[in-house]
Amino acid sequence: MSSNTRRRLLAAATLALGAAPALARPRAADIAQLRRQAKAWDEAIVRQDRAAIEANMAEDFRQIDADADIEDKRSFVEGLMSPKLRIAPYAVEDFEIRLYGDTALLSGRTRMQGSHDGKPFTSHYRYIDVYVRRGGRWQIVSVQITRVREAS
């Protein structure tokens, strides 16, 4: 290998290594933003804050629920706004964020309690929320949940 080639390779490697911290900063900022956004959305759901819930959602939002039914943004929000529904603050466990450019997968497990039409309920499920960055803003575009069977 010629000395010119070695110098060019060394220069390219130096540039690439120097760029690594700059690339890590946006990733860390995105993860922090998504973490805040997910927490705020959970809190908005508990308090049935329609404006805050809808602000986090894309217009083309879809949910596949635990019964394999599909909800769009309107039906999802209407279900949460039911005066018959009361959700207690719930716990999110095993929370994880994975970034793929302008797409983020947020997943974990949720243990929820509340009441519907005066009857108490509990649920435990795994979920994956898909966020997409559009116009510089993260929005949730898809949710899928799966019930966790409790050991008997």
N, C-alpha and C positions, 0 to 999 in steps of 0.2 A: 504494500500500500504506500502510495507516495506521501510525502510530508504535507502537501496541499490537501489531499483527501483526509488525512488525519486531522488537520486543523479544522476543516469544514465539519467533520463529524463531531469533534470536540465542541465547536461553537454551537452546533445544533443541539447537542446534549445539554450544554450549559443553558441555552435558551429554554429548552423544554423543562429542565429542573427549576429554573427561575419562574416559570409560569405556573407550576404546580400550586404554590400557596395562593396565587390569584384565583385559580380555578376552585380551590377549596372554600374560599370566602363566600361566593354566591351559593354554593351548595349548602354551607352551614346556615346562611341567611334564609334560604328556602326552607330548610328543615325546621328552623325556629319559627318561621311564619306559618308553616303548615301545622305545626304543633299548637300554636296559639289559635289558629283558625278552627282546628278540630275541637279543642276545648271549648271555645266560644260557641260553636254550633251545638255541642252537647248541652251546654247550659241554656241556650236559647230553646232547645227542644223541651227541656224540663219546665221552663217557665212559659212555654207556648207563645213565644215571641215571633209572630208570623214574619214581620219585617226582617228580623235578624236571620231567621231560617232561610227565607227566600233569597236574601242577599248573598248567601254562601253557595247557592245552587245555580247551575247553568240552566238555560231554558230547555235544553234537550235532555235534562236529567231523567234517569231511569233507575228504579230499584227492582231487584228480584228478591222477593221476601222468602221467608222460611218455608212457605207453602208453594213456592215456585210461581207465584203470581207476580205480574209486572205492574208497577205503579209508575206514573209519570209525575212531573213536578206538581201539577195541580192536585192529583189524587193523594199523593204523599203528604203534602202540606195540609190538605183538608182533613185527612185522618188524624194528624197531630193536633189540629185545632178543635177537635170534637170536645164539646163541653162535658161529655161523659168520661173523657180520658184524663187521668191524673198520673203523672210519673214522678216518683221520688228521685232525688239525685241518685245517679247510678255510677257504678265503678267500671272503669275500663282497665283491663289487664293485658299484659303482653303486647303493649302498644309498640308498633314498628312503622317506620317510614322508609320506603324505598323510592329513590328518584331515578327516572329515566328521561333525562332532558326536560321537556315541558310536560311530562306526565309523572304523577306521583301515586304510589299505592300506599294507603294507610290501612293497617290491619291490626286486629287485636281480638279480645273477647270482652263482652259486656255482660254484667249481671245487673238486671233491672227489676225494680219493684214498682208497683203502683196499683191503680184500680181502674176498672172500666165499668161504667154504669153501676158504680157502688160495690162491685165485686173485686176483691184483691187478686192480683196476679203477680207472678214472678216469671222471669225469663232469663235464660243464659244462652248466649249465642256468640259465634265467631262472625266477624264481618270483614269485608274489604271495601274500602271507599276509594274510588278512583277520582283524582283531581287532575285537571288540565289547566295549564297556564295559557290564558288567552288575553291578548292586549295587556300583558304585564300583570295580570291578576289571576290568582288561583281560584278555581271554581270546582265544586264537586259535580261530576257528570254521571256517576254510577255508584250504586251501593248494592252489595249482595250480602245476605245474612244466611247463616245456617245454624239451626238449633244445636246446642250441645246437650247430648243425653247425659243426665245425671246418673251416677252409679247407683244401682239398686241393691 
